[in-house]
Amino acid sequence: MKGKVCLTLFLFFLSFLLLFFHGYETAKAGTDGNTCKIKGKALHTDSGALVSAGTITFIVKETGDRNSTTFTNGYFDLYCPPIDVSRNRFTIGIVVNSSNGKMGYNQLIVGTGSYAPQTQACSARQWHFRGYAVDSETGNLISQGNVTVGIKGKSETNKTGFSNGVWDIYFSPCLISGELYTFQFTITSENKKSYLFLNQVAK
């Protein structure tokens, strides 16, 4: 396609980790009913090696409740926040941050019956993205242009200019913690345009 731009990101928000789940089990949580425990492992996408150490956070999209713990040798084992999975279904957003600054995400549905009411409202959360833009026809960095970031299904966007191929943009949309969002980046330069999509769980 004529006028195509190749867009590449080098973000700490870009997912470099894979999460695999061995499943979840129901666990008694006193008077709060039945909660759950999720077990799994985190791997590096480039090598397949287990993540040596990091932090994992579970966030309940419907309520905003969260729980987190550190882990080593790639394997995690963590109770869900206080929810009653015997009565409702819940959406668990999962974020892993490794000790060397890499990040991964996933989202699970736990429980039975109908979905729990969505009592958590959105709140503004600042995201910071950096990257560079390359002209796919010449292989050169694009001398100047604009980058726009938005989220699929939402009207909020931010736009800024860049030079020498390197761009840097902040974005503060109203998001629900634990929800999975698709960020869309658009690079424009003269008559050229390119898109990139990035999935992230709001933390």
CORKAHU-V863265 format. One record per residue. PHI is phi in radians with two decimals (none if undefined). PSI is psi as a letter, one per 30 degrees, with the letter a starting at -180 (NA if undefined). D_FIRST is the distance of its C-alpha to the first C-alpha in Angstrom with 2 decimals. Layout:
BEGIN
phi & psi & d_first
PHI & PSI & D_FIRST
PHI & PSI & D_FIRST
END
This chain:
BEGIN
phi & psi & d_first
none & k & 0.00
-1.12 & k & 3.80
1.38 & g & 6.43
-1.40 & k & 5.95
-2.04 & k & 9.60
-1.61 & k & 11.50
-1.92 & k & 14.59
-2.21 & k & 17.77
-1.85 & k & 21.13
-2.22 & i & 24.57
-1.92 & k & 26.72
-1.31 & f & 30.18
-1.48 & f & 29.00
-1.23 & k & 26.42
-1.30 & j & 28.17
-1.88 & g & 29.45
-2.09 & k & 32.18
-1.91 & k & 32.50
-1.95 & k & 35.39
-2.08 & k & 37.23
-1.95 & k & 40.09
-1.50 & f & 43.22
2.06 & l & 44.02
-2.32 & l & 46.23
-2.21 & l & 49.87
-1.40 & k & 52.06
-2.35 & k & 54.54
-1.22 & k & 57.50
-2.15 & h & 57.27
1.06 & b & 60.82
-1.35 & f & 61.24
-1.45 & f & 57.50
1.61 & a & 57.01
-1.77 & j & 54.62
-1.77 & a & 51.73
-2.47 & l & 49.52
-2.19 & k & 48.83
-1.98 & k & 45.43
-2.09 & k & 45.23
-3.11 & a & 42.30
-2.51 & l & 40.68
-2.05 & k & 37.91
-2.15 & l & 35.88
-1.36 & k & 33.54
-1.20 & e & 30.06
-1.35 & e & 29.69
-2.02 & f & 33.10
1.39 & g & 34.49
-1.31 & l & 37.62
-1.14 & k & 39.66
-1.23 & k & 39.44
-1.17 & e & 42.72
-2.83 & l & 43.50
3.09 & a & 42.14
-2.19 & k & 42.66
-2.08 & k & 41.68
-2.21 & k & 41.86
-1.78 & k & 42.16
-2.24 & k & 41.55
-1.48 & j & 42.61
-1.05 & e & 40.11
-1.23 & e & 42.77
-2.01 & f & 45.46
1.52 & f & 43.97
-1.13 & k & 46.50
-2.53 & l & 45.48
-2.57 & k & 46.89
-2.55 & l & 45.91
-2.76 & l & 47.28
-1.57 & l & 46.66
-2.55 & l & 46.17
-2.36 & l & 46.39
1.04 & g & 45.36
1.46 & f & 42.36
-1.79 & k & 44.43
-2.17 & l & 45.03
-2.67 & j & 47.59
-2.50 & k & 47.83
-1.25 & k & 49.46
-1.17 & l & 47.47
-1.03 & l & 48.61
-1.19 & j & 51.59
-2.32 & l & 50.30
-1.77 & j & 52.08
-1.34 & f & 49.84
-1.44 & f & 52.65
-2.00 & f & 52.20
-2.48 & l & 48.54
-1.62 & k & 45.03
-2.36 & l & 43.34
-1.78 & k & 39.87
-1.86 & j & 40.06
-1.53 & k & 37.33
-2.18 & k & 37.65
-2.20 & k & 36.62
-2.05 & k & 37.44
-2.06 & k & 37.66
-1.42 & l & 38.55
-1.20 & f & 41.05
-1.81 & g & 38.44
1.52 & g & 36.22
-1.66 & l & 33.66
-2.43 & k & 33.05
-2.48 & l & 32.50
-2.62 & l & 32.83
-2.87 & l & 33.57
-2.53 & k & 35.10
-2.22 & l & 37.92
-1.84 & k & 39.92
-2.18 & l & 43.66
1.70 & a & 46.76
-2.33 & l & 47.79
1.45 & a & 48.24
-1.39 & l & 46.34
-1.20 & k & 44.20
-1.13 & l & 46.23
-1.04 & k & 46.06
-1.48 & j & 43.44
-1.66 & f & 45.88
-1.43 & k & 43.67
-1.59 & l & 41.98
-1.29 & l & 38.87
-2.50 & l & 39.38
-1.20 & k & 37.32
-2.33 & k & 36.00
-1.49 & k & 34.36
-2.05 & k & 31.34
-2.20 & k & 30.15
-2.13 & k & 26.69
-2.35 & l & 25.62
-3.04 & a & 22.60
-2.47 & l & 20.33
-2.12 & k & 16.79
-2.12 & k & 15.09
-1.32 & j & 12.34
-1.20 & f & 10.36
-1.42 & e & 10.12
-1.97 & f & 13.87
1.40 & g & 15.35
-1.60 & l & 17.39
-1.10 & k & 18.48
-1.31 & k & 17.28
-1.12 & e & 20.39
-2.80 & l & 20.54
3.07 & a & 19.00
-2.28 & k & 19.90
-2.14 & k & 19.95
-2.15 & k & 21.00
-2.14 & k & 22.56
-2.62 & a & 23.83
-2.23 & k & 25.00
-0.98 & k & 23.89
1.54 & f & 26.57
-2.16 & l & 28.12
-1.52 & f & 27.96
-1.22 & k & 28.75
-2.50 & l & 26.18
-2.47 & k & 26.48
-2.43 & k & 24.49
-2.62 & l & 25.12
-1.56 & l & 23.92
-2.55 & l & 23.47
-2.45 & l & 23.75
1.00 & g & 23.40
1.42 & f & 20.63
-1.84 & k & 23.15
-2.18 & l & 23.50
-2.63 & k & 26.44
-2.52 & k & 26.96
-1.86 & l & 29.78
-2.63 & k & 29.70
-2.22 & i & 32.85
-1.36 & l & 32.21
-1.55 & j & 35.09
-2.18 & l & 34.76
-1.73 & k & 37.08
-1.03 & k & 38.13
1.62 & f & 37.38
-1.48 & k & 34.50
-1.65 & k & 31.06
-2.11 & l & 28.29
-1.90 & j & 24.49
-1.46 & k & 23.37
-2.06 & k & 19.96
-1.93 & k & 18.61
-2.17 & k & 16.17
-1.84 & k & 15.34
-2.21 & k & 14.74
-2.69 & j & 15.09
0.95 & c & 15.21
-1.75 & g & 12.11
-1.92 & k & 10.10
-2.65 & k & 10.53
-2.57 & l & 10.70
-2.22 & l & 13.26
-2.51 & k & 15.87
-2.07 & k & 18.82
-2.43 & k & 22.27
-1.55 & k & 25.37
-2.58 & k & 28.77
-1.56 & k & 32.34
-1.21 & k & 34.04
-1.86 & NA & 37.15
END
